[in-house]
Amino acid sequence: MGERKCGEEKNRSRQVNRTREHKVPMWDLVRQTRDLKELKLGASPRALIHLYKACKAKALVEGRDYVIPDDVKHLIEPVLTHRMWLSRESEIEGLKISDLMHKMVNGTPIPGMKPAGSTK
């Protein structure tokens, strides 16, 4: 991809919209990581910025000019996992950050997204 094309794509990504109702769950999910006793270090506010940018990029690649709840659900683990540290006790118990992320995402209502196992 040429430098010009790359610049054009970057400008397009700035035009991807995210409704306020999707912003709040992203913030809530990142904030929740700071309160988990299983983590020594939760995700930072900068992690939220990276999650938001990743969701915008996914929307753009998929031909949308808006972020949907599934973008958040699919990207939260790969974007945030390496930004958090397990507590010593959690490591000894064999816990994984990915398990905590799944539990957290499934326990947080995200507008427009059905809970796991829901038929409604």
C-alpha positions in Angstrom: 0.0 0.0 0.0 1.5 3.3 -1.0 2.0 6.3 1.3 -0.8 8.2 -0.3 -3.3 5.3 -0.1 -2.3 4.8 3.6 -3.0 8.5 4.3 -6.4 8.2 2.6 -7.3 5.2 4.7 -6.3 7.0 7.9 -8.5 9.9 7.0 -11.4 7.5 6.3 -11.0 5.9 9.7 -11.5 9.3 11.3 -14.9 9.4 9.7 -16.1 6.1 11.3 -18.8 6.9 13.8 -19.3 5.4 17.2 -22.6 6.0 18.9 -22.6 7.2 22.5 -24.3 4.0 23.6 -21.3 2.0 22.4 -18.8 4.3 24.0 -20.1 3.7 27.5 -19.8 -0.1 27.5 -16.2 0.2 26.1 -15.3 2.5 29.0 -17.2 0.3 31.5 -15.3 -2.8 30.4 -11.9 -1.1 30.6 -12.8 0.4 34.0 -13.9 -3.0 35.3 -10.4 -4.5 34.7 -9.1 -2.0 37.3 -11.4 -3.4 39.9 -10.8 -7.1 39.4 -9.1 -8.6 42.4 -7.6 -11.3 40.1 -5.5 -8.6 38.4 -2.5 -6.9 39.7 -2.8 -4.3 36.9 -5.9 -3.5 34.9 -6.2 -1.8 31.5 -5.3 1.9 31.4 -7.3 4.7 29.8 -4.8 4.5 26.9 -6.0 0.9 26.4 -9.5 2.3 25.9 -8.1 4.6 23.1 -6.5 1.6 21.4 -9.7 -0.5 21.7 -11.7 2.4 20.2 -9.2 2.7 17.3 -9.2 -1.0 16.7 -13.0 -1.1 16.6 -13.0 1.8 14.1 -10.5 0.0 11.9 -12.5 -3.2 12.0 -15.7 -1.3 10.9 -13.7 0.3 8.1 -12.3 -3.0 6.8 -15.8 -4.4 6.9 -17.2 -1.5 4.8 -19.0 0.2 7.6 -18.8 3.8 8.8 -19.9 2.9 12.3 -18.9 0.7 15.1 -21.2 -2.1 16.3 -21.3 -4.0 19.6 -19.8 -7.1 17.9 -16.7 -5.0 17.1 -16.1 -4.4 20.8 -16.8 -8.0 21.7 -14.4 -9.4 19.2 -11.6 -7.0 19.8 -11.6 -6.4 23.5 -9.5 -9.6 24.3 -6.8 -9.2 21.7 -6.4 -5.4 22.4 -6.5 -5.5 26.2 -5.1 -8.9 27.3 -1.4 -8.0 27.0 -2.0 -4.7 28.9 -3.1 -6.4 32.1 -1.2 -8.4 34.7 -2.6 -11.2 36.8 -2.1 -11.1 40.6 0.4 -13.7 42.0 -2.5 -15.6 43.5 -4.3 -15.8 40.2 -1.2 -17.0 38.5 -0.7 -19.8 41.1 -4.4 -20.8 40.6 -3.7 -21.1 36.9 -6.2 -18.4 35.9 -5.8 -16.8 32.5 -6.6 -13.2 31.5 -8.6 -14.4 28.5 -10.9 -16.3 30.9 -11.4 -13.1 32.9 -12.1 -11.2 29.7 -14.8 -13.7 28.6 -16.4 -13.6 32.0 -16.4 -9.8 32.0 -17.8 -9.4 28.5 -20.5 -11.9 29.1 -21.5 -10.1 32.3 -21.6 -6.6 30.9 -24.7 -5.5 29.0 -23.7 -4.1 25.6 -26.6 -2.4 23.7 -27.6 -4.3 20.6 -25.8 -7.5 21.6 -27.4 -10.6 22.9 -25.9 -12.3 26.0 -24.1 -15.5 25.3 -26.5 -18.4 25.2 -29.5 -16.1 24.7 -32.2 -17.1 22.1 -34.1 -13.7 22.3 
